[in-house]
Amino acid sequence: MNKHADDLQAIHAALSALQTQGWQVSAAAEGWQLQRAGQTLYADLNARWLYFSLPVPQTQPAAHYLQAARQLYLCKYGRDPRGQLLLQAELPLIELERTYIHLTVEALWRAAQQHDSPIVRAASDAPAEPNVEYFPRYALDTYFKGLRHEGWGYRKPIGTNEYHFHYKAPERPFEVYLAFNAAWAYWQVPILEGEAAARWWGSREREALCEYLLAVNEQLYWARFVLDEGGNVLLLLDMPLACFSLERFRLSAQAVAQYASDYAYEVLIMADLARDEGLAGWLTGASSERLEFHN
């Protein structure tokens, strides 16, 4: 049996086990369907990823969902080429455990139940306890050595559980933050912030960029674009702290680096459409094929 067949068998067993939690699970040629209380969650895999989508209705402006996604863990909002709003999640097949799959399904289910509710700051996003090191700094130092040759540098640590990195992409540098709390490890890369963010947030281009970010989210793997209260555009990626291994650290760092590098310039254009309407039109009408992050 080849590796893909092994993955398929393990994932099928993990999804089937969700029947004890009230899910009805069925398999088909295009993947799996999980149904519970009138909600249908779709799952499928390719050579590198297991991915989920759950269609939800849209009753709010696009900005609402991008702001709500900042408070989510393990999932995001995206929009497919047909215009359907989705809750989505992706997991790398490397070291994929049943627990990680079940946590992701539960996160999607919880997000679907809270869909269109007022945005509430996640309880698990509360400040970490002072002087409690949730992930050993010596281990992170060892992990980070493998990234130095890829354009990464260390900044001064912000606190016991917050780290500041510098990534030098081919087109521009990025400030990258990695933080830990009792349950999560999460990356954050500011893409558009400060005066530039405030300017587009109050402009006529606001909805166009929000729609663009939702469309991009549908194509990303594992990561997501979100908005904060001030209109700053952030690239996020999070995972359960219990799943934060060397291989996932490496892959997650490469993912945020590639996506920041690939999309930062386009985000700047979409935030200021009046300066280059032709290029903005090309971006909004570009291919809707799902982009795969490669190892």
N, C-alpha and C positions, 0 to 999 in steps of 0.2 A: 504494500500500500504506500503511495507517495505521500509527500508532506501535505499537499493540499487536501488529499482524502482524509488524512489524520485530523487536520484542522476542521474539516467539514463534520466528521463524526463527533469530535469533541464539542463543537458548537451546537450541533443538533441535540446532544445529550444535555448540555447546559440549558438550552431553551426549553426542551421538553420538561426539565425539572421545575420550570416555572408554573407548571400546571398545579402544583401543590399550593401556589399562591393565588389561584383563581383565574389564571390565564388559560385560554383555549389556544393551543398551538397546532398549526398545520403547516406542512412542508409542501412546496411546489417547485417546479423547475426554476422559477425566478427567485427562490429564496423561501422565507418563512413569513407567516402571518400570525400575530399574537393578538387575541381579542379579549377584552375585559370591560364590562359595564358600558358597552356601546362604543368603545374606542378600539381602533385597529392600528397596530404597530407593525410596520414592515421591516424585515431584516434580510440582508444579503451579504455576500462577501466577494472579494476579488483576490488577487494574488497576495495582497499585503494587508487588507483591512476588512474588518467586520463593520457594517454600517447599518444604521437604523433611521427610519423616518416615520413621523406621525403627523398626518395632515390635520390642521386646525383652521378654524374660520378666522378671517381678519375683520375686526370691527374698529380698530384703532389705526392711527397713522403709523407708517413704517418706523418712525423714530421711537415710538412706544416700545416696540418689540426689541429694538437694538438696545434700549436702556434696560429693559427687563432682563435681557440676556446677560447683562453684567452681573446680575444677582444669581444666575444659575450656575450649577456645577455639572460637569459631564455632558451638557447638551447646549443647544443653541437654536436660534431662529434662522431660517433661510427661506428663499423663495425659488421654486423650480421654474423651468422655462415656460411652463403653461400658466404661471402666475399663482400657483397654489402655495400658500404659506405653510411651512413645515416646522415642526420640532425635530431636530436631528442630533445624531451622535455617531462618532466613529471610534473604533478601537483598533490599534495595531495588533496584528496576529502574533507578533513576537511575545513569548512568555504569557500568552493570554490565558487567564485563569477564569474559572466559573464565577468566582466572587465578583470579579471586575465586570463581567457580563451582566450579572444580576443587579449590581449597583447601578449600572447604566440604564437598564430597563426601568428600574424603580425611579431613577431621576427623571426619565422621560415621562413616566406616568404621573409623577408629582407635578412636573411642569405643566402637563396637560390639564390637571385639575385646577391649577392656579392661573391658567391662561385667561388673559383679559381682566384679571383682578388688579387692583391697585398695586403698584410696585412697592415691595417691602424688602428692606435690606435683609439678606440671608443671615440667620442666626449663627451659622458656622463661619461667617465672615467677620465675627467679632474680633477685637484685638487679642493677640496672643498673650498668654500669661508672661509677665516679666521674668527673665532669667531662666525660662524653661526652653531648652534647646530641643526642638522637635525633630531635627535631622542633624546628625553630627557634622560639625564644620570640617573636621579632618577628612571625613568621607567625601564631602562635596569638593574639597580641594583636590582629592584624588580623582574624582569624576571629571573635574574641569580641565585637568591636564590634557585630556584627549581632545579638547576643543581649541587649544591655543594655536595650532597650525592652520585652523580654519578661519582665522580673522577675529578671534575672541580675545578680550582682555578683561582683567578684574578691575573693578572700581573698589573703593573702600566700602566694607560692609555697612549697611544702614543700621542694623540691629542684630539681636541674637538670632532671629529667624528671617531676616531680609537681606538680600544680596543684590548688588548693583554690578552689572556687566556692561561691557562695551563691545558691540559687534560692528566691524568695518566691512560693509557690503561693497560690491563693485561701484555702485552709484553714489552712496552716501553712508555715513555712520548712523548707528542706532544705539540708544540707551535701552538696556534690557534689564528687567527686574525679576527676580525669583524669590518667592516667599513661601513660608511654611506655617501652618497652624496645626492644631492637634489632629486634624482629619485630612488636610489637603496640602498638596504642593501645587503652586500655580505661578505661571509666567505672565508677565505683562510688558508689552512694547508700545509706548506712545507713538502714534503715527501722525496725528494732526492735533496740535494743542496750542494753548496760549491765545494770542491775538488772532492768529489765522483761524483757529477753531471758533472763537467768539464771532468772528466776522461771517463765516458761512452759516453758523447757527441762527443768525438773525437775517439771513438773506433769502432771496427767492430760490436759491439753489438747494435749500435744505432738504426738500423732499426727494430731489433727484439723487443726491448722494446717499440718502437713507435707502432708497430703492436699490441703488447700485450695491451697497454693502450687503443687503439681504441676498441679492443674486450671487455675489461672491461667496458668501457664507455657504450657500448650497453646494458650492464646488470645492471648498476646502475640506481637508481631512484633519480631524482632531482639534483644530484651532478655530477661532471665531473672531469676527470684528464686533465691537460693541461701542456704545456711547455712554459717557457719564452725564451728570446733570448739566455740565457746562458746554456740552457739545464736543468735547475732546474725543477723538477716535482712537480706540485702543485695540490692540491685538492680544487676545488672551488664549491661554491653554492651561488646563488644569487636570489633575489626576489624583486619585486617592493616595494619601501618603504611604499606605501599606503597599502600594504598587510602584513606588518610586525606586526603580532599580537603575543600575548603571546603563543598561541598554536603553531603557525608556528615557533616562536623562539625556543621553546622546541624541536619540531620535527626536525628542521634543525640542531640544535646543536647535537642531537642524531645521525642524519644521517652522518654528517661529522666525528663524533667520531667513529662510527661503521666502516665506510668505510676506514678511516685512519688506524684503528686497524687491519682490515681484510686484507688490501692489501699492507701495507708498507713493510713487509718482502718480499713479492713476487716481488715488484718493485726492491728492493735491489738485489735480485737474478737475475732478468732479466737484470739488469744493469751490471752484472759481470758474464756472462754465463760461462766463462772459469773455474770458481771455482766449479760449480756444474751443469754440463751439463745434468745429468740425471734428477735432480729436475726441471731444466728449461724446459726440454722436456715435463715433466708431466704437468707443468703449461700451456704451450702453447697448449697442447692437452686436457686440462681439459674440463669438461662438459660445454656446451654453454647455459645451461638453464638460463633464466633471473632471477637474484637474486632480491628478494623483501625485502626492508627495512621494518622491523616490528616495530610497536609502542612499 
